[in-house]
Structures are given as structure tokens and as C-alpha cells.
Amino acid sequence: MGKSFKKYFWFFAGPTLLCFIIAFIVPFIYGIILSFSKFVTVTDLTMIGFKNYVQAFSNPDFLNALWFSVRFTFVSVIVTNVIAFALALMLSGGVRGTNLYRTLIFMPNLIGGIVLGYIWQFIINGALSVAGVTITVDAKYGFWGLVILSSWQFIGYMMIIYIAGIQNISPEILEAAKIDGAGAWTTLTKITIPLVMPSITITFFMSVANSFKMFDQNLALTAGLPGKQTVGVALDIYNTFYGRSGWEGVGQAKAFMFFIIVVLISILQLSITRGREVEN
């Protein structure tokens, strides 16, 4: 068996590994090189050291976008996961029509971000028209509009993961808790949540990554208005790279720093949630 595995490993895994190297590893490494360069096209680059990074950090637009993304991610992750977990609890209790409800709640995840952005822009502007304003009048409208859009899109996906975790809990454990007199709140906080922590680890990781990387929804819903106050980091990188001639290297430096920031935050989140996991 071992010899057969070694013999055919590269035959089956080789093409996928080669595509991964060509499509991900090589562009990633080249992107790091470009972040230390001044260029217009990738064939005319000139190495300039850390000047792009200095310019990126001295640019208030990047710092403001980073702070906006941090605030948005914090609120969005909490709202999305709390509602998704609550729905998972309700739809794991034998409610009639459960499969239909699950399907309907999951469907927004199948809609593209640009389409969702324009849909919710229409809905929110319609609601705000009562007061004679639009979503781009005040940054708080754009912020909460993005939170609503993001939550509506991802709640169904996270709910499915939570349902899988809840259904994996041994019925004997819940029955023993009921016999011992544990109430609904005690069962939830002392048994269900600790045993669903692996699912919570996954959903929080995905929520954090998706919220930080949000681009198309941000572009379609507010485009950063008013006055770049609702620009996330991904949109700021796009505006820097494609909107300012001679700043391509700065945009690439911002992208690499953004990658490092998201990786560090994700590692911190994973270490915190994994430390609370228990065996079922």
C-alpha cells in the first residue's frame, strides 16, 4: 500500500501542486518583491528598499482605512456569529420546515458581493429617504449598512457550521444534564457552547478573514463615501494601486502589510478559541 501511494502520489497530486505554485506561491513571492520596488509595469521595476512602506504608513488614508476595518470586523463578527448561533439552536430543535428555513437563510451567501452591495444600497436609501438623506450622507450609515449587508450574507453559512457542531453533541450528555436538573441556560453555557467550540473556532476564523478582506460589497454600497470615511483596507489598497499613478509600489506594500496583519489577528483568534475547546 505504501509503495503504491508513493508511486502514484505525484501522478495525482503533481498537477494540483504545480497549479498552486504557479497561481499562488510565485505571484505571492513576486508581490513581496514588488512592494520594495517602484514600477508601472512588472518589467520596469526599480528597487527602492523600504520607501513604499514608509510612504504607506505616512499616508493617513491607509491608517484610517485600517481603523475602519478593525471596527467593522469587531462588530460584524459578533453580530454574525451571535445571530447564526441563535438560528442554529432554533433549527436544531425539530422545528417543522427546518430544511426550508435553512435553505432560505443560506441563500444570500450564494449572491455575489457587488450585487448584494447595490441591492442593499437600494434598500437602505429607500429607508433613509423618509429623512431625506442617503447612505453616503453620514459615515455611520455606511458603517452600519456594511454590518447589515455582511451579516445578512454570511449568517446562513455560519449557521450551517453551527448546526453541524450542535448535532455532533452526544444525546447522552444532554440527557444526563437534564436528569441532573440543568436548566436551558446552564445546558447552553456549560455543555452546548463548550462542545461546539471547534465550530466556533472555524466560524470566527472565517468571519474575521471575510470581514477584513471585504472589498466588492464596500465598493458597491458606499465606495468609501462620504470623504473616504467608509473605506476598508482592501478598497484603500485598490484605490492606491489603480487610482494614483506612481503609487503602485505603495499599494503593493499596503497589500503585504494587510496580509501580515490579517494573519497575526487570525493566529491570535485561533489560539484563544482553540484553548477553550473540549472533547465531546
Secondary structure, DSSP 4 states (H G I P E B T S, - for coil): -HHHHHHHHHHHHHHHHHHHIIIIIHHHHHHHHHHTEE-SSTTS-EE-TTHHHHHHHT-HHHHHHHHHHHHHHHHHHHHHHHHHHHHHHHTTS--TTHHHHHHHHHGGGGS-HHHHHHHHHHHHHHHHGGGT--TTSSHHHHHHHHHHHHHHHHHHHHHHHHHHHHHTS-HHHHHHHHHTT--HHHHIIIIIHHHTHHHHHHHHHHHHHHHHH--HHHHHHTTT-STTTT--HHHHHHHHHHHSTT-HHHHHHHHHHHHHHHHHHHHHHHHHHHTT----
